[in-house]
Amino acid sequence: MLLCHFDMKPFIVKAWTPEFGFSREELLTVPFWIKFPGLDFKYWNKKGLSKIGSLVGKHIMVDQNIEKRNGMNFARLLVEVGMNAKRPDVVLFRNERSKLIKQKVIYDWKPILCSYCSKYGHAEEVCRIKKKLAMENAEQHKEMNNVAQTEPKNNKSNEQIPVNFEQRKEETSTRTDDYREQMVGIHIPNKQKEVKLLCNEERVGLVGLLETKIKSNRIEKLANNMFVGWKYLTNLEYHYNGRIWITWRPDYYKVILMSMLAQVIKCEVHHIPLQMTFELCYVYALNTREERKDLWDKLVSHSRGCTRPWMILRDFNSILKTEDIIGRNPVTWAEVKDFHNCVVECGLLELPAQGNRYTWNDKHEEQRIFSKID
């Protein structure tokens, strides 16, 4: 691995291998050139600089001009430092007379850490994730305000028009099937580019894609195009539209299929770098309450025999709490009890999420429903 600079920007060069993938590799350590201005000349040797440099990081090499005794105004060497390690501006050491020496350290370059997304390479004021979430939240607040200000038509009283959520969902699904066939799914080239970009930006090595709309005769070609060298699983044999597609980097993960249905794929996952094994369920629930009952039963049954860490990544297609939906008549206990009981019996904890709270709406212009069903 070699650290180079172009246009005052650092980049890392590594030897190519046949297993090379285009996914962004997570860096744990980075080499830095450091300078020791004003350092006593008697320490200008490989042994002396190595000891002092070890106070900053792992010594790699000294500048060739130092070894050749060419004229320089400062001592310079290359050290390897952890990405999350502290990079001191001053180091302290004792000389041969036990006198404490305070030595200034200058770095040729330091990585920039975003305080918002905790990613290296940019500052918070130019963070694309922060800007994207801000735009999405502003747009959703605008839509919600428009809905709140809209008067119901053909209704003289101020009563809210009762709306059947399940019926509205199915009506919307039926009415927009042709549109969704064109706009939803990983078979669309623009969607493929978005997924590849996101995987590279987030350094992802294990991915679950839902509602892919990929037929069996295209899955192999698409997998080779999007995830070169990765392995994958789909539940195409249980649903013609390929509702769930799991793909992973075999050098980072070992994935063993446990069971598969139209609404869920259960796997045993071994994370190779950390030597950690856990169980993982990718869920994409069907639209009706009756169809989802089988899913809840399967999850509860699995939880009773599960002895390892277990995670569910999902689109449950159902709300869990009364505040998870707005724009309709109040939620009844009958609508949420099956999902709620499943979560309680399985002992599941919901992880905090970023972005918009409401992940679905029915696109109605007059009385729009917003809900959190993912």
VOPAGU-2260 file (C-alpha; in pm, 1 decimal, decimal comma):
REM VOPAGU-2260
SITE   aa  ch    i         X         Y         Z
SITE  MET   A    0       0,0       0,0       0,0
SITE  LEU   A    1     140,2     340,6    -100,8
SITE  LEU   A    2      11,7     686,3      -4,2
SITE  CYS   A    3      40,1     936,7    -289,7
SITE  HIS   A    4     -82,6    1290,5    -351,2
SITE  PHE   A    5    -236,3    1446,6    -659,8
SITE  ASP   A    6    -364,1    1804,0    -676,3
SITE  MET   A    7    -295,6    1829,3    -300,3
SITE  LYS   A    8    -534,2    1535,7    -238,5
SITE  PRO   A    9    -419,3    1200,2     -94,5
SITE  PHE   A   10    -495,1     865,2    -254,5
SITE  ILE   A   11    -378,4     512,7    -179,6
SITE  VAL   A   12    -227,9     279,3    -438,9
SITE  LYS   A   13    -234,3     -97,1    -382,1
SITE  ALA   A   14    -113,7    -392,1    -588,3
SITE  TRP   A   15    -378,5    -541,2    -819,0
SITE  THR   A   16    -497,4    -897,8    -763,0
SITE  PRO   A   17    -732,5   -1122,1    -970,2
SITE  GLU   A   18    -984,8   -1103,6    -681,9
SITE  PHE   A   19    -999,5    -723,4    -701,8
SITE  GLY   A   20   -1349,7    -581,2    -645,4
SITE  PHE   A   21   -1483,2    -231,2    -704,1
SITE  SER   A   22   -1637,4    -202,7    -358,6
SITE  ARG   A   23   -1462,5      48,2    -135,7
SITE  GLU   A   24   -1233,6    -119,5     115,0
SITE  GLU   A   25   -1253,4      -7,5     474,0
SITE  LEU   A   26    -920,9     141,1     585,8
SITE  LEU   A   27    -812,3      66,3     940,2
SITE  THR   A   28    -465,2     222,6     917,6
SITE  VAL   A   29    -315,2     495,2     697,3
SITE  PRO   A   30      52,1     589,5     637,5
SITE  PHE   A   31     150,0     949,2     719,3
SITE  TRP   A   32     467,2    1144,4     649,1
SITE  ILE   A   33     555,4    1339,9     963,2
SITE  LYS   A   34     820,3    1603,4    1034,8
SITE  PHE   A   35    1012,1    1680,5    1353,6
SITE  PRO   A   36    1118,0    2046,6    1318,9
SITE  GLY   A   37    1403,0    2156,1    1545,6
SITE  LEU   A   38    1492,7    1798,3    1646,2
SITE  ASP   A   39    1850,2    1767,2    1774,7
SITE  PHE   A   40    2075,3    1645,5    1491,8
SITE  LYS   A   41    2209,4    1355,7    1700,0
SITE  TYR   A   42    1870,4    1183,4    1662,9
SITE  TRP   A   43    1877,6    1208,4    1282,2
SITE  ASN   A   44    1931,6     839,0    1223,6
SITE  LYS   A   45    1710,0     539,2    1159,6
SITE  LYS   A   46    1724,7     408,4    1517,0
SITE  GLY   A   47    1660,9     744,6    1683,0
SITE  LEU   A   48    1380,1     849,6    1449,5
SITE  SER   A   49    1218,1     506,3    1475,9
SITE  LYS   A   50    1192,2     535,8    1854,1
SITE  ILE   A   51    1056,1     890,0    1845,7
SITE  GLY   A   52     822,9     809,9    1555,7
SITE  SER   A   53     676,8     516,0    1752,1
SITE  LEU   A   54     517,8     776,0    1982,5
SITE  VAL   A   55     295,3     870,2    1686,0
SITE  GLY   A   56     250,2     537,0    1506,1
SITE  LYS   A   57     424,3     230,8    1365,5
SITE  HIS   A   58     753,2     324,3    1199,0
SITE  ILE   A   59     778,0     231,9     829,5
SITE  MET   A   60    1075,3     421,4     686,4
SITE  VAL   A   61    1276,9     743,1     711,9
SITE  ASP   A   62    1315,1     992,4     431,1
SITE  GLN   A   63    1595,1     882,8     196,0
SITE  ASN   A   64    1753,8    1228,2     224,0
SITE  ILE   A   65    1796,3    1167,2     597,0
SITE  GLU   A   66    1975,2     836,4     537,9
SITE  LYS   A   67    2198,3     993,3     269,4
SITE  ARG   A   68    2268,1    1293,5     494,3
SITE  ASN   A   69    2150,0    1535,6     227,8
SITE  GLY   A   70    2072,1    1887,7     343,9
SITE  MET   A   71    1729,5    1914,1     516,7
SITE  ASN   A   72    1584,9    2155,1     771,5
SITE  PHE   A   73    1384,7    1890,1     956,3
SITE  ALA   A   74    1374,9    1517,0    1022,7
SITE  ARG   A   75    1106,3    1335,8     821,4
SITE  LEU   A   76     974,9     979,7     839,4
SITE  LEU   A   77     676,9     763,7     739,7
SITE  VAL   A   78     458,0     607,9    1010,7
SITE  GLU   A   79     141,1     398,9    1001,3
SITE  VAL   A   80    -142,1     530,0    1220,7
SITE  GLY   A   81    -488,0     390,0    1295,2
SITE  MET   A   82    -772,3     584,9    1132,2
SITE  ASN   A   83    -938,5     642,4    1469,3
SITE  ALA   A   84    -615,8     691,3    1666,2
SITE  LYS   A   85    -513,2    1028,9    1806,0
SITE  ARG   A   86    -253,4    1219,3    1605,4
SITE  PRO   A   87     -57,9    1428,2    1858,6
SITE  ASP   A   88      88,5    1764,6    1763,3
SITE  VAL   A   89     354,3    1723,5    2035,0
SITE  VAL   A   90     536,5    1415,2    2169,5
SITE  LEU   A   91     742,5    1385,1    2487,6
SITE  PHE   A   92    1051,5    1170,1    2538,2
SITE  ARG   A   93    1355,1    1161,4    2767,1
SITE  ASN   A   94    1706,4    1195,4    2631,8
SITE  GLU   A   95    2017,5    1006,5    2749,4
SITE  ARG   A   96    2041,4    1241,4    3052,2
SITE  SER   A   97    1677,2    1174,8    3150,7
SITE  LYS   A   98    1582,7    1526,9    3048,5
SITE  LEU   A   99    1225,1    1556,9    2923,0
SITE  ILE   A  100    1218,6    1672,7    2559,0
SITE  LYS   A  101     910,5    1832,0    2407,4
SITE  GLN   A  102     907,0    1772,6    2029,9
SITE  LYS   A  103     666,2    1931,5    1782,6
SITE  VAL   A  104     508,6    1706,8    1515,6
SITE  ILE   A  105     394,1    1830,5    1172,9
SITE  TYR   A  106     182,0    1611,7     941,1
SITE  ASP   A  107     201,0    1643,0     563,5
SITE  TRP   A  108    -170,4    1554,7     557,8
SITE  LYS   A  109    -449,5    1461,1     798,8
SITE  PRO   A  110    -778,3    1286,7     702,9
SITE  ILE   A  111   -1092,5    1497,0     744,6
SITE  LEU   A  112   -1364,7    1340,6     959,9
SITE  CYS   A  113   -1729,8    1441,4     912,0
SITE  SER   A  114   -1887,7    1500,0    1254,2
SITE  TYR   A  115   -2234,4    1423,9    1109,5
SITE  CYS   A  116   -2195,3    1086,4     933,1
SITE  SER   A  117   -1861,3     985,5    1095,1
SITE  LYS   A  118   -1708,6     919,3     751,7
SITE  TYR   A  119   -1362,2    1028,4     646,8
SITE  GLY   A  120   -1290,7    1244,5     342,9
SITE  HIS   A  121   -1522,2    1544,2     389,0
SITE  ALA   A  122   -1636,6    1801,3     645,3
SITE  GLU   A  123   -1989,9    1829,5     788,2
SITE  GLU   A  124   -2074,1    2143,4     585,9
SITE  VAL   A  125   -2034,5    1950,6     258,1
SITE  CYS   A  126   -2176,9    1617,0     379,2
SITE  ARG   A  127   -2400,1    1474,4     105,6
SITE  ILE   A  128   -2588,4    1249,7     349,0
SITE  LYS   A  129   -2680,1    1549,1     568,2
SITE  LYS   A  130   -2793,2    1753,7     268,4
SITE  LYS   A  131   -2996,7    1464,4     125,6
SITE  LEU   A  132   -3176,9    1399,3     454,9
SITE  ALA   A  133   -3246,6    1770,2     499,0
SITE  MET   A  134   -3402,9    1790,8     151,2
SITE  GLU   A  135   -3612,5    1476,1     210,1
SITE  ASN   A  136   -3738,2    1602,4     546,2
SITE  ALA   A  137   -3825,3    1942,9     399,8
SITE  GLU   A  138   -4015,8    1778,5     115,0
SITE  GLN   A  139   -4207,2    1549,2     347,1
SITE  HIS   A  140   -4299,0    1834,2     583,5
SITE  LYS   A  141   -4421,4    2029,9     281,8
SITE  GLU   A  142   -4641,2    1740,1     169,1
SITE  MET   A  143   -4778,0    1686,8     519,7
SITE  ASN   A  144   -4861,9    2057,2     552,5
SITE  ASN   A  145   -5039,4    2050,6     216,3
SITE  VAL   A  146   -5244,8    1751,2     328,9
SITE  ALA   A  147   -5334,7    1916,6     658,7
SITE  GLN   A  148   -5454,5    2232,7     481,5
SITE  THR   A  149   -5669,1    2051,0     223,8
SITE  GLU   A  150   -6044,9    2062,4     288,5
SITE  PRO   A  151   -6232,7    1734,0     225,8
SITE  LYS   A  152   -6461,8    1767,1     -75,9
SITE  ASN   A  153   -6837,5    1691,1     -67,6
SITE  ASN   A  154   -6833,7    1688,7     311,1
SITE  LYS   A  155   -7013,6    1977,4     476,7
SITE  SER   A  156   -6915,9    1886,6     831,1
SITE  ASN   A  157   -6569,2    1908,1     982,2
SITE  GLU   A  158   -6564,9    1534,7    1051,0
SITE  GLN   A  159   -6271,3    1338,1     914,3
SITE  ILE   A  160   -6374,9    1096,8     640,2
SITE  PRO   A  161   -6327,1     738,6     763,0
SITE  VAL   A  162   -6056,3     567,2     562,6
SITE  ASN   A  163   -5988,6     195,5     557,8
SITE  PHE   A  164   -5608,7     169,8     555,6
SITE  GLU   A  165   -5591,4    -187,8     427,0
SITE  GLN   A  166   -5848,5    -114,2     155,6
SITE  ARG   A  167   -5669,4     208,2      53,4
SITE  LYS   A  168   -5337,7      21,8      31,5
SITE  GLU   A  169   -5486,0    -243,9    -195,5
SITE  GLU   A  170   -5669,0      14,6    -408,9
SITE  THR   A  171   -5346,6     210,1    -449,5
SITE  SER   A  172   -5151,7    -105,1    -527,5
SITE  THR   A  173   -5402,0    -212,1    -794,0
SITE  ARG   A  174   -5429,0     133,9    -949,5
SITE  THR   A  175   -5053,3     182,6    -977,5
SITE  ASP   A  176   -4937,9    -166,2   -1078,4
SITE  ASP   A  177   -4849,0     -61,3   -1433,0
SITE  TYR   A  178   -4668,5     250,4   -1310,6
SITE  ARG   A  179   -4478,3      65,3   -1039,5
SITE  GLU   A  180   -4374,0    -202,0   -1288,8
SITE  GLN   A  181   -4194,0      73,5   -1476,6
SITE  MET   A  182   -4061,9     279,0   -1182,1
SITE  VAL   A  183   -3992,8      27,3    -900,0
SITE  GLY   A  184   -3733,6    -248,4    -904,0
SITE  ILE   A  185   -3365,0    -310,7    -951,4
SITE  HIS   A  186   -3421,4    -396,7   -1321,1
SITE  ILE   A  187   -3415,9     -20,5   -1395,8
SITE  PRO   A  188   -3061,6      95,0   -1496,7
SITE  ASN   A  189   -3079,0     411,1   -1284,3
SITE  LYS   A  190   -3173,7     204,7    -978,1
SITE  GLN   A  191   -2877,0     -24,2   -1042,5
SITE  LYS   A  192   -2642,9     276,1   -1049,9
SITE  GLU   A  193   -2791,2     411,1    -725,1
SITE  VAL   A  194   -2743,3      78,3    -546,7
SITE  LYS   A  195   -2384,5      36,6    -669,9
SITE  LEU   A  196   -2300,3     393,2    -564,1
SITE  LEU   A  197   -2454,6     344,9    -219,5
SITE  CYS   A  198   -2267,7      17,1    -164,9
SITE  ASN   A  199   -1939,2     183,0    -258,6
SITE  GLU   A  200   -2001,6     490,5     -42,9
SITE  GLU   A  201   -2103,3     288,0     264,2
SITE  ARG   A  202   -1842,1      12,4     206,5
SITE  VAL   A  203   -2110,0    -254,7     218,0
SITE  GLY   A  204   -2020,8    -623,7     192,0
SITE  LEU   A  205   -2364,5    -778,2     261,4
SITE  VAL   A  206   -2677,8    -646,4      89,8
SITE  GLY   A  207   -3048,2    -733,6      97,3
SITE  LEU   A  208   -3263,0    -598,1    -186,1
SITE  LEU   A  209   -3645,0    -604,2    -168,7
SITE  GLU   A  210   -3907,3    -582,3    -444,1
SITE  THR   A  211   -3639,0    -635,6    -708,9
SITE  LYS   A  212   -3882,8    -738,0    -988,6
SITE  ILE   A  213   -3603,9    -943,9   -1144,7
SITE  LYS   A  214   -3711,3   -1255,8   -1332,1
SITE  SER   A  215   -3509,3   -1577,5   -1309,7
SITE  ASN   A  216   -3372,6   -1547,2   -1664,0
SITE  ARG   A  217   -3204,5   -1212,0   -1583,1
SITE  ILE   A  218   -3073,3   -1258,0   -1230,2
SITE  GLU   A  219   -2735,3   -1407,8   -1328,9
SITE  LYS   A  220   -2651,4   -1132,9   -1577,6
SITE  LEU   A  221   -2756,8    -858,1   -1337,0
SITE  ALA   A  222   -2557,2   -1009,2   -1049,4
SITE  ASN   A  223   -2241,2   -1021,0   -1262,4
SITE  ASN   A  224   -2296,2    -660,4   -1369,9
SITE  MET   A  225   -2367,7    -510,0   -1028,0
SITE  PHE   A  226   -2175,0    -729,9    -784,5
SITE  VAL   A  227   -1871,0    -877,1    -956,7
SITE  GLY   A  228   -1734,5   -1176,4    -766,7
SITE  TRP   A  229   -2014,9   -1169,5    -507,1
SITE  LYS   A  230   -2242,8   -1462,5    -419,7
SITE  TYR   A  231   -2619,6   -1435,4    -390,9
SITE  LEU   A  232   -2951,6   -1593,1    -287,6
SITE  THR   A  233   -3305,5   -1514,8    -406,4
SITE  ASN   A  234   -3651,6   -1650,6    -327,4
SITE  LEU   A  235   -3755,0   -1658,9    -693,9
SITE  GLU   A  236   -3871,3   -2019,2    -659,3
SITE  TYR   A  237   -4129,7   -1901,6    -404,8
SITE  HIS   A  238   -4237,4   -1581,7    -582,5
SITE  TYR   A  239   -4210,8   -1502,0    -954,1
SITE  ASN   A  240   -4110,7   -1138,2    -893,2
SITE  GLY   A  241   -3799,6   -1207,7    -685,7
SITE  ARG   A  242   -3920,2   -1030,0    -372,0
SITE  ILE   A  243   -3593,2   -1078,8    -179,2
SITE  TRP   A  244   -3235,9   -1087,3    -311,7
SITE  ILE   A  245   -2936,0   -1128,4     -77,5
SITE  THR   A  246   -2581,5   -1080,3    -208,3
SITE  TRP   A  247   -2246,9   -1071,9     -27,0
SITE  ARG   A  248   -1868,6   -1053,5     -63,7
SITE  PRO   A  249   -1732,2   -1405,8      -1,3
SITE  ASP   A  250   -1401,5   -1267,7     129,7
SITE  TYR   A  251   -1589,5   -1087,6     411,2
SITE  TYR   A  252   -1894,4   -1307,5     477,1
SITE  LYS   A  253   -1996,1   -1671,5     469,8
SITE  VAL   A  254   -2374,1   -1704,2     431,3
SITE  ILE   A  255   -2556,4   -2036,5     485,7
SITE  LEU   A  256   -2924,6   -2064,2     390,8
SITE  MET   A  257   -3146,3   -2188,8     676,0
SITE  SER   A  258   -3493,2   -2155,1     521,0
SITE  MET   A  259   -3676,8   -1961,4     251,5
SITE  LEU   A  260   -4037,6   -1856,6     181,4
SITE  ALA   A  261   -4214,9   -1589,6     -23,0
SITE  GLN   A  262   -4197,8   -1341,8     266,4
SITE  VAL   A  263   -3866,0   -1424,9     437,1
SITE  ILE   A  264   -3516,8   -1567,3     386,3
SITE  LYS   A  265   -3338,1   -1693,6     700,2
SITE  CYS   A  266   -2959,3   -1725,9     697,5
SITE  GLU   A  267   -2666,0   -1804,2     920,8
SITE  VAL   A  268   -2398,8   -1538,2     863,1
SITE  HIS   A  269   -2032,1   -1560,9     957,3
SITE  HIS   A  270   -1833,8   -1235,5     947,5
SITE  ILE   A  271   -1483,6   -1350,2     853,7
SITE  PRO   A  272   -1270,8   -1050,9     971,8
SITE  LEU   A  273   -1434,8   -1044,0    1315,9
SITE  GLN   A  274   -1486,9   -1423,1    1340,7
SITE  MET   A  275   -1845,5   -1360,6    1452,3
SITE  THR   A  276   -2154,6   -1569,0    1367,2
SITE  PHE   A  277   -2516,4   -1450,1    1384,8
SITE  GLU   A  278   -2856,4   -1527,6    1232,4
SITE  LEU   A  279   -3019,7   -1291,8     985,9
SITE  CYS   A  280   -3370,7   -1270,1     842,3
SITE  TYR   A  281   -3458,6   -1056,8     541,1
SITE  VAL   A  282   -3834,3    -992,6     545,3
SITE  TYR   A  283   -4062,7    -851,5     278,5
SITE  ALA   A  284   -4418,9    -901,5     402,2
SITE  LEU   A  285   -4720,2    -945,1     174,9
SITE  ASN   A  286   -4994,7    -681,8     151,2
SITE  THR   A  287   -5287,8    -830,6     344,5
SITE  ARG   A  288   -5324,1    -896,4     715,3
SITE  GLU   A  289   -5422,9   -1259,3     657,7
SITE  GLU   A  290   -5117,2   -1327,0     441,8
SITE  ARG   A  291   -4887,9   -1173,7     703,2
SITE  LYS   A  292   -5015,5   -1399,5     985,1
SITE  ASP   A  293   -4808,2   -1686,8     847,3
SITE  LEU   A  294   -4498,1   -1462,3     857,0
SITE  TRP   A  295   -4554,5   -1367,1    1223,8
SITE  ASP   A  296   -4594,8   -1735,4    1315,5
SITE  LYS   A  297   -4272,6   -1829,8    1136,0
SITE  LEU   A  298   -4072,7   -1554,8    1311,8
SITE  VAL   A  299   -4207,3   -1650,3    1656,3
SITE  SER   A  300   -4129,4   -2017,0    1590,8
SITE  HIS   A  301   -3773,8   -1930,1    1485,7
SITE  SER   A  302   -3714,3   -1711,8    1792,5
SITE  ARG   A  303   -3796,7   -1997,7    2029,8
SITE  GLY   A  304   -3509,2   -2207,7    1898,1
SITE  CYS   A  305   -3261,2   -1927,2    1830,7
SITE  THR   A  306   -2954,7   -1930,2    2058,9
SITE  ARG   A  307   -2729,5   -1685,8    1867,7
SITE  PRO   A  308   -2751,7   -1311,2    1800,7
SITE  TRP   A  309   -3042,1   -1253,3    1561,4
SITE  MET   A  310   -3122,7    -960,0    1335,3
SITE  ILE   A  311   -3422,9    -887,7    1111,9
SITE  LEU   A  312   -3385,7    -648,4     818,5
SITE  ARG   A  313   -3726,9    -583,9     680,9
SITE  ASP   A  314   -4022,8    -428,1     513,0
SITE  PHE   A  315   -4299,4    -552,1     741,6
SITE  ASN   A  316   -4572,5    -378,2     537,2
SITE  SER   A  317   -4751,9    -314,9     866,6
SITE  ILE   A  318   -4761,4     -48,3    1135,0
SITE  LEU   A  319   -4659,5    -121,2    1493,6
SITE  LYS   A  320   -4778,7     187,3    1687,0
SITE  THR   A  321   -5069,9     427,6    1659,4
SITE  GLU   A  322   -4832,6     719,4    1587,2
SITE  ASP   A  323   -4690,8     533,2    1287,0
SITE  ILE   A  324   -4972,7     659,0    1064,5
SITE  ILE   A  325   -5141,8     995,4    1002,0
SITE  GLY   A  326   -5410,0    1125,5     768,2
SITE  ARG   A  327   -5680,2     865,5     842,9
SITE  ASN   A  328   -5923,4     755,1    1113,4
SITE  PRO   A  329   -5766,0     624,9    1438,4
SITE  VAL   A  330   -5586,2     290,5    1432,2
SITE  THR   A  331   -5763,6       0,0    1602,4
SITE  TRP   A  332   -5594,5    -263,7    1816,7
SITE  ALA   A  333   -5704,2    -533,4    1569,7
SITE  GLU   A  334   -5487,7    -372,4    1299,4
SITE  VAL   A  335   -5163,9    -385,7    1498,1
SITE  LYS   A  336   -5203,5    -671,2    1746,8
SITE  ASP   A  337   -5059,9    -948,9    1525,4
SITE  PHE   A  338   -4742,8    -755,3    1447,3
SITE  HIS   A  339   -4719,3    -622,5    1804,5
SITE  ASN   A  340   -4753,8    -971,3    1956,1
SITE  CYS   A  341   -4485,3   -1103,2    1719,8
SITE  VAL   A  342   -4238,7    -832,1    1825,8
SITE  VAL   A  343   -4308,2    -897,6    2195,3
SITE  GLU   A  344   -4285,5   -1277,9    2171,9
SITE  CYS   A  345   -3964,2   -1262,4    1969,2
SITE  GLY   A  346   -3810,0   -1010,3    2210,7
SITE  LEU   A  347   -3718,7    -776,4    1924,9
SITE  LEU   A  348   -3575,4    -427,5    1974,9
SITE  GLU   A  349   -3616,4    -162,0    1704,7
SITE  LEU   A  350   -3290,0       7,0    1607,7
SITE  PRO   A  351   -3293,7     388,5    1577,4
SITE  ALA   A  352   -3339,4     508,2    1219,8
SITE  GLN   A  353   -3232,7     821,2    1033,3
SITE  GLY   A  354   -3428,0    1008,3     767,0
SITE  ASN   A  355   -3802,9    1043,9     719,8
SITE  ARG   A  356   -4024,0     889,1     985,8
SITE  TYR   A  357   -4300,8     799,7     739,2
SITE  THR   A  358   -4180,8     564,1     466,2
SITE  TRP   A  359   -4501,8     515,5     264,4
SITE  ASN   A  360   -4789,0     729,6     136,1
SITE  ASP   A  361   -5081,3     651,0     -91,5
SITE  LYS   A  362   -5024,0     942,3    -338,9
SITE  HIS   A  363   -5380,7    1073,8    -296,2
SITE  GLU   A  364   -5405,2    1444,2    -369,7
SITE  GLU   A  365   -5691,8    1524,0    -130,7
SITE  GLN   A  366   -5654,9    1318,8     186,7
SITE  ARG   A  367   -5312,9    1162,0     177,0
SITE  ILE   A  368   -5214,2     887,9     422,9
SITE  PHE   A  369   -4859,6     876,6     558,4
SITE  SER   A  370   -4737,7     568,5     744,5
SITE  LYS   A  371   -4429,6     393,7     874,0
SITE  ILE   A  372   -4460,2      38,0     745,3
SITE  ASP   A  373   -4095,4     -49,4     690,8
